[in-house]
Amino acid sequence: MNPAQAAYTLYANRNRIKRFLLWLALLTLSAAFILYLVLATIIAVLQGNGKVADGTVNPNLAQFAEFQSFSYKTIYGETWYDFKHPYAFPTLGSLTQGVILDSSAKVGRLHVAWDMADYEPRQTEVRAFADGTVAAVNSNILENTTRRWKFCDDNDYGICWYQVKEAADVQYGCGYEVIIVHADSLSSQYCHLATEPPLAVGDKVTAGQVIGLQGSTGWATGKHLHFALWRSSQPIDPAYAFTQTSLSDWQK
């Protein structure tokens, strides 16, 4: 077949060729879409299916970025200290409440920690702030009790207990909680973990090691981590360690 005959044959069958190319394009797009769905499903399964609190999805904080040192002072102190050891951000999520030293705190009259909530549909890991030793593993949960709490002005924390006539499952305080002691008299606190932590007092942990999952045990309205730093029983604003993050950055 010479070129002229080939060209005529293609022209004569132009409609069939158009239909063939159209179906080929549709099949290619369909295969690509199916592949995308399969990969998205695999990624979602690997991320987990933990329940999350209601709310708008906010930007995520940097994933467990490791830092080397920071200078700080306690909230009520004047002396500056240095922490010169590797440390990591403890979880993913949005900063929903920072250090608040007046009655505008959501629970009680003040808040000396950071609350970070991950609204993504996954089981969100909580990681150790730095190398250290587990000092406490607490449940802070009362079951089948007749005592409940309410806001009041009768104590420094703005919380009072009262009796109810019918038994009720009541959770209070930090829920499942871990406290870790680090170098230079620094300690970190992790509250509202989803389940009892797989740790015991005296266990050694390393910076970034998974110690639990975000949960809502204790005084909590949804899945999040209550993260606090302490030195000699005095609270430290976590902003000293993570100066790139603030409430205004991550929207209340």
C-alpha positions, -999 to 999 in steps of 0.1 A, spaced: 0 0 0 15 33 -11 13 65 10 -17 78 -10 -37 46 -4 -28 46 33 -39 82 36 -72 75 18 -78 45 41 -72 66 72 -96 93 59 -123 68 50 -121 53 85 -118 86 103 -150 81 124 -140 47 136 -105 60 145 -121 89 165 -144 65 184 -114 42 191 -93 71 205 -122 84 225 -128 50 242 -90 46 247 -89 79 265 -119 70 287 -104 37 296 -71 53 305 -88 79 327 -110 53 344 -79 31 351 -61 61 366 -91 70 388 -94 34 401 -57 34 409 -60 66 428 -89 52 448 -70 21 457 -39 41 468 -60 65 488 -78 36 506 -45 20 514 -31 52 529 -63 58 549 -61 23 564 -24 27 573 -32 60 590 -59 44 612 -95 51 619 -96 68 653 -126 90 661 -120 127 661 -137 157 678 -161 178 658 -147 209 642 -130 225 613 -98 210 600 -70 234 608 -34 234 596 -11 207 610 20 215 630 53 203 617 57 166 620 79 158 650 106 181 639 136 177 662 152 207 679 185 210 698 182 236 726 161 264 741 163 290 769 133 294 793 121 305 826 91 293 846 58 312 843 61 328 877 100 330 878 127 354 867 157 331 864 166 319 829 176 283 823 190 264 792 179 230 780 207 218 757 194 184 746 176 171 715 138 174 717 108 169 695 73 182 690 50 159 709 21 154 685 3 166 654 -27 189 654 -39 224 659 -31 245 689 -65 251 705 -55 266 738 -22 279 751 -10 292 784 -37 314 799 -33 329 834 -67 343 840 -104 333 840 -106 332 802 -92 296 803 -118 271 791 -116 249 822 -107 264 856 -92 298 862 -59 293 844 -42 270 819 -5 263 821 -1 240 791 -8 236 754 -38 218 741 -33 203 706 -61 186 687 -57 166 655 -90 168 636 -78 144 609 -96 110 608 -67 89 622 -52 76 654 -28 104 663 5 94 680 18 112 711 56 112 714 80 119 742 93 154 743 129 144 750 150 116 765 140 108 800 126 85 827 89 78 833 80 93 867 43 86 867 16 68 848 -19 77 861 -55 70 851 -73 99 869 -106 83 861 -135 76 885 -161 50 875 -196 45 889 -193 75 912 -219 99 925 -195 128 924 -195 153 896 -178 186 890 -190 220 880 -175 255 876 -174 275 908 -156 303 926 -148 284 958 -112 273 949 -82 284 930 -89 261 900 -125 272 895 -138 236 898 -160 222 926 -173 187 933 -209 179 942 -231 149 949 -257 135 925 -285 111 934 -279 86 906 -246 69 898 -228 81 867 -195 73 849 -175 105 855 -140 112 841 -119 140 856 -85 156 855 -59 145 830 -75 111 822 -47 87 812 -16 106 819 22 102 816 49 123 833 85 121 822 115 135 839 143 148 816 177 163 821 183 196 840 153 191 863 128 195 834 97 173 832 69 169 807 33 160 812 9 143 787 -28 142 795 -60 128 779 -44 98 762 -68 75 745 -59 43 764 -37 32 794 -1 40 783 22 10 777 47 24 801 57 19 838 74 41 863 112 38 857 110 31 820 135 49 799 122 68 768 139 86 740 129 118 722 102 112 697 93 77 711 56 69 709 40 68 743 3 68 735 -25 82 713 -45 114 715 -78 108 733 -104 125 754 -102 109 788 -105 133 817 -118 168 815 -120 169 777 -146 176 751 -128 159 723 -96 142 711 -65 162 720 -32 163 739 -27 185 770 11 191 770 29 208 798 65 215 808 76 218 844 107 226 865 106 220 903 68 220 903 67 254 884 50 255 850 69 265 818 53 280 787 60 255 759 63 285 736 99 288 748 107 255 732 86 260 700 90 297 692 77 292 657 42 283 669 16 305 686 -21 307 691 -25 333 664 -6 311 639 -29 282 644 -63 299 650 -84 292 680 
